[in-house]
Amino acid sequence: MKSLSRTRVIGGSLVVTIPKEIVREKSLQEGELVEVDVSKLKRDGFGMLKGIGLFTKEDKFKGQFEE
């Protein structure tokens, strides 16, 4: 089972929590040794400028002829 988790800092270490669904499915208990496969996700940037609106002709020429 795969899951996404965000890292956070506790003391000088980074910590990742295991979602309760995985804890239940795998019957994990505190103190057990588990294997973790770490890979960093790539951000694609899709939707980052949501709501900015369309560019107009005025936007295109803005700043080109100003001194």
Secondary structure, 3 states (H helix, E strand, C coil): CCCCCCCEEECCEEECCCCHHHHHHHCCCCCCCCCCCCCCCCCCCCCCCCCCCCCCHHHHHCCCCCC
